[in-house]
Amino acid sequence: MGTTSIQPKAAVTAEVQSSFREFLLYFLRLGTVGFGGPIALAGYMQRDLVEHRRWVSKEDYLEGLALSQLSHGPLAAQLAMYLGLLR
């Protein structure tokens, strides 16, 4: 029998460009009305920025989350700074 190679499907998510102003306003709103600790705020960022608005790719988000967990300071603040650096 012949061998068939099965290649995994790549996730096709086009990243949407956002202006600096939109990005800044998002984080101001999240910091003002966001409820919960740093873990909850990181979850909100994933839901809003990666899944709904698609301003950040999932790979970039996960890399930032890993680096934020290794850094000193609040997780959500470190993650927001990393994502801002990407923009």
C-alpha positions in Angstrom: 0.0 0.0 0.0 1.1 3.5 -0.7 1.9 5.9 2.1 -0.1 9.1 2.4 1.2 12.0 4.4 -1.3 13.9 6.4 -0.4 17.5 6.9 -2.0 19.4 9.7 -4.0 22.4 8.6 -2.5 25.7 9.5 -4.8 28.1 11.4 -5.7 30.8 9.0 -6.2 33.9 11.0 -5.4 37.2 9.3 -4.1 39.8 11.7 -6.0 43.0 11.6 -4.0 46.2 11.8 -5.0 48.6 14.6 -4.0 52.1 15.2 -1.9 53.1 18.2 -4.9 55.1 19.5 -7.2 52.1 19.3 -4.6 50.0 21.1 -4.1 52.6 23.8 -7.8 53.1 24.3 -8.4 49.4 24.7 -5.8 49.1 27.4 -7.1 52.2 29.2 -10.6 50.7 29.2 -9.3 47.3 30.4 -7.3 48.8 33.2 -10.2 51.0 34.3 -13.2 48.6 34.2 -11.4 45.2 34.0 -12.4 43.0 37.0 -10.3 40.3 38.4 -6.6 39.6 39.0 -3.8 39.5 36.5 -4.8 36.0 35.3 -8.3 37.2 34.5 -7.0 40.3 32.7 -4.7 38.1 30.6 -7.7 36.0 29.7 -9.6 39.1 28.7 -6.7 40.2 26.5 -6.6 36.8 24.8 -10.4 36.8 24.1 -10.5 40.4 22.9 -7.2 40.9 21.1 -6.6 37.5 19.7 -10.0 36.0 19.1 -12.4 38.9 18.5 -10.4 41.8 17.2 -7.5 39.8 15.8 -5.1 42.6 16.5 -2.5 40.1 17.8 -1.7 36.6 16.5 -2.1 33.7 18.8 1.6 32.8 18.5 2.7 36.4 19.5 0.2 36.3 22.4 1.4 33.0 23.8 5.0 34.1 23.5 4.2 37.2 25.4 2.3 35.3 28.0 5.3 33.0 28.6 7.8 35.9 28.8 5.4 37.7 31.2 5.2 34.7 33.5 9.0 34.7 33.7 9.3 38.4 34.4 8.9 40.2 37.7 5.8 42.3 38.3 2.1 41.9 37.6 1.4 39.4 34.8 -1.2 41.6 33.0 1.0 44.7 33.0 4.0 42.7 31.7 1.8 41.2 28.9 0.4 44.6 28.0 3.9 46.1 27.7 5.0 43.2 25.5 2.0 43.5 23.2 2.5 47.2 23.0 6.1 46.6 22.0 4.9 44.4 19.2 2.7 47.3 17.9 
